[in-house]
Amino acid sequence: MALQTLNPLRHPAPVSPSPASLPRRGQPQPLLHLPSRRRLAGGAARPRAVAVAVSGAVNEARRRDPPHEGGHEGKETDLATLGNLCVDVVLSVPQLPPAQHDERKAYMERLATSPPDQKFWEAGGNCNLAFAAARLGLRCSTLGHVGEEIYGKFLLDVLQAEGISVVGMLENTDASACRQAYETLLCWVLVDPFQRHGFCSCADFNEEPAFSWIRKLPADIRTAIHHSKILFCNGYAFDEFCPDVIASSIDCAIDAGTAVFFDPGPRGRSLMHGTLDEQRALEHALRLSDVLLLTSDEAESLTNIKHPILAGQELLKRGIRTKQVVIKMGSKGSIMISANAISCAPSFKINVVDTVGCGDSFTAAIAFGFLHDLPAVSTLTLANAVGAATATGCGAGRNVAHLDKVLQLLKEANLNEEDTAWSELIEGSSLCSEVSVLSRTAINGHSEGIVHIPIGNVVSELLPMFEAVSERSTVQA
């Protein structure tokens, strides 16, 4: 297999997004998150058995206490994303694609007969996460396959413009393989008149991962993981890579002292009932990640526990290395659960335009807080603001949150407190020694066992951290 590190600086970029969106030109930064792509339910088993046992490649004791954990010497990249590099084709349609498999496939094939105008293209997948993190000032890289056709060139140009580097997995020497196996993933993002979204991709109809020709973790990818402080992976990676490739990337990160972030997404439920290899790799990721990110529904699907805090505590208990479980509560806000604390932050009041990319933007801020060792409530506050800033725009990709909008929301501090009954959520959970909730105003003492943290205090600590990034964006504008 031929491998190549694709440095954005080597590729001229015809795509010219707004200068204010370019936080660190020439430096690696994070990437966007794939839209919902589902493989056939009950798909055929992998052609090759993969034995991914949790007690396998990495010694149990080393997992609990990795040799270099917490040290960032020689790690010039803040965040690396694994897989989920695609081009979205965003189209308005009179109605969303049908649910039936054959009808849906025919619908997608009809779309593909007419090549879309480039004005409808957008960077997809983990690019959302990368763009949002880059705009917070993080240095990021993306690890995955990008083809050499026009879509791949477009994706590389867009990533270059945002200052994000790519470590690619290029075409191997298997001449018998189908040419389409090496093309850049394309996803049709369809929006109906009610602003509801539907997604169509060839990966929806593949029984094997899109890049099943990648059988082991390439050396360049291992090197990139070693040079990164955080490796992010989500459930959609299973649509692209074989389970042992995903498990190997996690083991590689642990050996390198690189923190692992894992978001199972809606694929978590199907992976639980997938092939034996998928089940083992999912368990591997859930147990060995430093930070787990899930919606409340996803946490319930993995634990059979409806209460989000109890579900988070169960995932924390199951983990070998897990330090934080972050539960995304949608319009209500978010919760972070650690061994000794529960932290909650209400959402910001905004006029929602489009929610695509909000979860990815939210994750970028969680990574920022983790790397800067911010208090849990401060991290959640920032993450809610970044997710909300994305929701005020239309679409994802290069349209995800810009720093000026994030800072504006923080300064306005308009919390959605009345819609969130945190006391009800906390009641009935096994309380930790510390329960903190973000509030508009300071409350003397404790209220129902909860410590209320005024948002003014949090904002006054967060804003100075972004002054340099904001000044750089202003100069570029």
N, C-alpha and C positions, 0 to 999 in steps of 0.2 A: 504493500500500500504506500503510495507516495504521500508524504505529509509536507505541509508548508505552513510557516507562520506568516500570516498576512498582516503586514504592518500598514495601517491606514495611510501613513505618510507617503507610501509608495504609489498610491492610486489617486490621480486627480479626481476631484469631486465636482461633477456638473450640477449636482443637487445643492441648492443654496438656501437652507433654512434661515430664519431670522437670526441675525448676529447675536441677539440677546439670549439665544438658546445654546450658545457655545461656551460652556464654562471653562474648559481647559483644552484648547486646541493642541493636538499632538500628544496628549497624554491619554493612557488607557482609562476607560470608565465603564459603568454598567450598561445593561441591555434590556430589551423588551420581552414581554411574556406572551407565550402562544395563546391564541384564541382556542376555544373549546373544540378539540378534535377528538372524536371517539372512534375507536376501532370496533369492528364487528363483535357483537356480544357472542360469546361462545366460539371465538375464533380458534383455528387449529393450533395445536401445540407447536412449540419451537422445534425446528428440525434437529437441534442439538441440545442435549440435556445440560443444564447448568446447575452445579451444586453450590449454592450460596448459603452456607450455614452461618449463623450469627457468630458461632465460635470459631469460624474459619480463618481467613487470611490475616486478621489482626489479632494479636494476643489480647485476651480479656483484660488483663491487668494494665496493658499499655493503653487500651481504650479508655479505661477509667482515669488514668493519669498519663496522658501522652507526653512524650519527652520534651517537646518544645512548646507546649500549649501556653498561650498568653504572650509568647515572644514574637515580635514581628521583624526580627533582624533579617535583612535581605529580601523582604517581601515588599516589592515596589507597587504591587497591585492591591487595592483595597477589596475589590469584589470581582469574582469571576463567576460567570453563569455557564451552566452545562446544557448544551442543546437548545432546542426551541428557537432556531433561527429560521425565519420564514418571511415571505412577502405577503402582506394582506392586500387583497383587492376589495376595496370598500365600495359597495354599490347600493343604491336605493332601488327597492323592488316593490311591486304592488302587494305581494304577500310572501311570507317566509317559505323556505323549501319544505316539502312534505316530510313526514316522519318515517314513512315506509321506506325500507332499505332500497329496493329496486327503483322506486320512483325518485328517491333522493339522488341516487347515482345518476339516473337519466337527466335529472335537473342540472346536476353539476356538469355533466358532459355537454349539455346544451350551452351552458355558460362558457365552457372552455373552447367552443367552436369559434367564438368571436374574441380575438385577443383584445384585452381592455386597454384603453388609453392610459398612458403613464400617470395622468393626473389623478387616477383612482388608486394608484399604488401607495402603499405605506409599509414601513418596516414593522414586522409583527413578532410574535413570540416573546422571547426574553428581552427584546429590544426595549419594551416599555420600562422594565425594571432598570435596564442600563441607562436609558435616557434620564429617568427621574433621579437616579443616584448620581449621575454625572453632574446634573444641575445643582445637586447639593454639595458638589466639590469632591466627590469620591473618584478615585482612579480605578477604572474598570476594564475588564476584558471579557470577550465572549468566546466560548469554546464549543465548536460544533462544525457541521458541514455546510458549506456554501458552494453552490455549483458555479460553473464558468459561463453560463448563459446570461442573457440580458437581465434576468431577475437577480442573479447573484451579483452582477456588477452594480446594479442599482442598490442592493443591500450594502455592499462594501462602501459605496460612495456615501450613503447616508450615515453609516457608522463612522466613517472618517470625519464627516462634517461635525459630528457630535464629540469627536475626540476619543472614540472607543476602538480598541484594538481587537483583532480577531485572530484566534489560533484555529486554523482550519484543518479538516480531515478531507483530503482530496482523493481523487479517483485512484483506485488500486489497480493492480495489474491483471485482474481477472477479466480477460477479454470476452468471456462467455456471458458476463453479467449484463443485464438489461441497461441500456443507456439511461433510461428514465430513473434508475436507482440512484444516479449521481446528480440529479438536477436539484436546484434549490426548491425547498418546499413552498408551495403556493396555497394560500387559504382564501376562500371567498367569504368576505364578511358582508352579510346581507342585512339591510335595515329597512323595515317596513314603515308605512305611514304613521304608525303609532310609536315609532322609535324603538321597537323591539328588534333584537338581534338574532340572526341565525348564522351558522357557520358550516361551510362545506369544504372538504379537502380530500385529496386522493387517499390520504392516510386513514380516512374513515372507512375505507373499503379494502384495506390491506390486512391480510391475516398475520403477516410478519411485521416487525418494526420497519419503518421506512428505510433505515440504513442498516439492514441486517448484515451487510457485508463488513461492517465494523465488528470484529470478533473479540478484540482486546483493546485496552486503553492505550492509545498511541503514546510514544515517548514524548512528543512535543506537548501533549495535553498534560502528561504527568509533570513536566517541567513547569508549565503554566500554573498548575495547582500548587506546586511547591512555592511559587513566587507570589501567591495570593493569600490575603488574610482571611477571606471568607470564600467558600465555594457554595453557590446556590444551585439547587436542583429542585424540580417539581415533578408531579406525576405525569405530565405530558412527555417527559423524557423517555418514558416507556413506550411511547408511540414511535420513537426514532431509534432507540438503542436496545440491544439485548440486555436482559436483567443483570448479567454478570459484568457488563461494561459499567453500568450505573453503580453496582456494589463496589467494583474496583476503584471507581473514582472517589467514593466515600472513604475506602480504606487508605487510598493514596493521601487524601486530605488529612486524615487522622495521623498518619505517619509523619506528615510534614508539619504538624502543629497548626493546620489550617482549620478554622471553624467551619462547621457544616450547617447550612440552613436548608430545611426541606419543607416544601409545601405540597402535600399530596393532591390538593385540588379535588375536583369532582371525579378524577380517575381513581382516587383512593378506594372507593367502594368497589369498583369493578376489579381492581387489582387484588383486593381481598378474596375475590372469588375467581381469580384468573388461574393461569397455569401455576404449577408448583414453584417454578422458577420466579414468577412474578410475585407470588405470595412471600417467598423467602426474601427477595430483594426489597419488597415493601417493608417487611419487618426489620430488615437490616437498616434501612433508612430511618425508620421511626425510632429505633432503639439507639442508634449511634449518632444522631444529629445533635448539635448543640442547641439549636433553636428550631422549633416546629411552628409553622404558621398554618392556621386553618380557619374556615368559617365555622360558626356554631353548628350548622348542619353537617359539615364534614367531620367535625369532632364527634358528633353523635353517631355518624355512620361507622366510625372506626372503634367506638367504645360501647355502643348501645346505651349511652347515658345522655339523656336529653339536656340536663342542666349543664350549661357551658363551663362553669367553673369546676364542677365535679368531673366532667369529661376531661378538662385540661389537667386536673390533678392526677387523673388515672393515667394519662399519657406520660406525664412527668414521672410517675412512679414506675412505669414500665421501662423508661429509658435508662440506658447505662451511662450516658454522658449528658443527657438533656439538662440544660440550665434554665431555659425559658420555653413556655408554651404560650403563643400569642393567639388569641381568639378574636377574629374579625366579626363584629356584630352589625355590620352594615350601617344603616342610618342611625343606629343607637350609639355607636362608638366602638371601643375595643377594650380588651382585657389582657393583661399579662400575668401569668402564673409562674412563680418560681418556688424553690423549696421552702422559703420562709416568708413569702409575701404574695398578696393579691393586689394588683393595681388596676384601676379602671379609669377610663377617660371618655367622657361624652363626646359626640361628634360636634362639628361646627355647623352652624346654620348657613346654608347656601341655597342658591337656585340651581338645582341639578339639571344639567344639559345632557350628559352622557356618562354612564358609569363604566364603560369599557376602559380598562387600564388602571382603574382606581386601586385594585388590590395589589397590582405590581408596584405602583407608585408608593403605596403604603409600606410595602416590604423594603423599598429603598431606604426609607427613613428608619425602619427598624434596624437595618444594617448600620446606618450612620450612628444611631444611639449605642449599638453594641460595640462598635469600634472606638467610640469616644467615652465609653463607660458612663453613659448618662443614667440618672435615676429612671426607674421604670415609668413613672408618670410623665416625665419629660419626654422620654422616647415615644410613648403613646400619643402625647400631645402633638409632637412633630409629625408622626406618622398619619394621624387623623387630618392634620392640616395639608399634608402633601397629597393624600388621597382625595380630599375635598377640592383642592385646587385643580386636580385633573378632572373631577366631575363637573366643574364649571365650564369646561371646554367641550369641543365636539371631536370625538374620536380619540384614538390612542396614538402609538408611535411618536412622531415628533410633536404631537399635540399634548403630551403629558405635561404635568405640572412644571411651570417655570418658577424660579425662586422668588421673583417679585410678588407673584400671587400668593405663594406660601407665606411670605413675610407679612403681606397685607392681612391675611386671615388670622395670623398669630397676633398682630397688633390690635385688630378689631375684637378679638377674644369673645366672639359671640357664640357661646356654647348652647347646645341643644339639651339643656339639663332637664326640662320638664318632661321630655319623652323617654327618659331613662330612669327606671326605678332600681338604682344600684343596690339599695338595701334589700329589695326583694330577691335580687340575684344572689347576693352574698348570704342571705338567710338560708339556712339549711345546708350550706357547704361546710366542710370541715375547716374552720377558720385557722389561719396562720397567725403568727405573732404580729403581723402588720397588715392592715388593710387600708389602702389609700385610694382616694377618689379625687379627681380634678374638679374644682368648683370655680364659679365666677368670683366669689368673694371668700374671704377668710372666715372661718367659723371657730370661735373660741372653744378649746377643749375638744372632746370626742363626741360624735353624734352617732348613736346606735353602734358603737364599737368601730366606727370608721374615722380615719384621719382625713380631713378635707384639706386639700392643697390648693391654694388660690392660683388661678391661671396667671395673674400678674407676676407672681414670683417666678413661675416657670418661663414665661416669655422673656422676662428680663435676663434670664440666664441663657436662653437660646439665641436671642438676636445677635449678641456680639460674636457668636461662633460663625455667623454667615456674612459678617461685614466684608471680609476680604473677597469672598466669592461674589457678593453683590457688586462690589466695586469693579471687579474684573469684567463682569457681564456688562456693566455700564460703559466701561471703556471700549469694549468690543462693539457695542451698539453705536 
